[in-house]
Amino acid sequence: MEISLEDDSRSSSPKFEYKAAHQAISDRWKDTDDTMCRHSMSFHLHHTLRNEFFASYLYLLEKIPLVKLYPVTCEYIKGEKQFYYRAQQFYEDVPASEEGMMGDFVEISNIDLESSRQFLRKFVGPGKADTHCALDCGSGIGRVTKGVLLPVFEKMEMADMMEHFLLHAHEEYLGDDADRIETYYCYNLQEFTPPKNKYDVIWMQWVACHLTDKDLMNFLVRCKRSLRPNGVIIMKDNMARQGCKLDTMDSSISRHLDIMRSIIAMAGLEVLDVERQEGFPEIIMPVWMVAMK
């Protein structure tokens, strides 16, 4: 679904154009399934599948290269592909609020936003990325758009798979700044192709974890084509302390920073800088910011 706001109708309801959301199409991963099944009974891989539900699958492949990198990281139940479907189901029940965006850790929101603002400053300005337009991927209600990006960029676009998040952003959360949002894209990122040569910064926060390796790599390739001269992609996400960690509740996969670097390299992107988020409780998985072009 794409919501376009024309100049003469910004105070009215946005126009919706629906695109069917992909949910567990039976043949989506057939080729990958067949490849993986041929190797699934090796001792090491079988042990991991049985005890960790893919949580360490990528890490294992790094150590024992049974198959090529970018295996699917979704959990299998009775042969069905559940990774994207479970995430969609999870977020349907998440309220469109800051509390919903931050889960049980709304108190760290300001710390998160301030660190993001400081990291962004490294890549925007004279001789660096311009401040014309940015894209917020996995935007939710626009917490990062409002707190980090709108103070810097003239206009914005937002992409999220949940319609009720985008509606709340437009109708309430962003207030008068909603007039500066050119387009709301309601898409799953694995199906979304951003417009080419449009953005100075593409921001991805807590959304790469909801893509399989191959889909993440392909999405980064598409994002690269969407950058203007000197543009950058900034990813901020949970990074596993070792290997990968699958969260079956929200259907997300957290990867070690080295694994994430490998996926970025395969997308043909160069890492400009990495920085760990400071000030979060120790109970939280490490969060890293990665800038690339």
ABEGO torsion letter per residue (X at the ends): XBBBBBAAAAABBBBBBBBBBBBGBAAAAAAAAAAAAAAAABAAAAAAAAAAGGAAAAAAAAABBABBBGBBABBBBGGBBAAAAAAAAAAAABBBBAAAAAEAAAAAAAAAAAAAAAAAAAABEBGBBBAABBBBBGAEAGAAAAAAAAAABABBBBBBABAAAAAAAAAAAAEAAAAABABBBBBBAAABBBBBGABABBBBBGAAAABBAAAAAAAAAAAAAABBBGBBBBBBBBBBABEBBBBAAAGBBBBBAAAAAAAAAAAGBBBABBBBBBGBBAABBBBBBBBBX
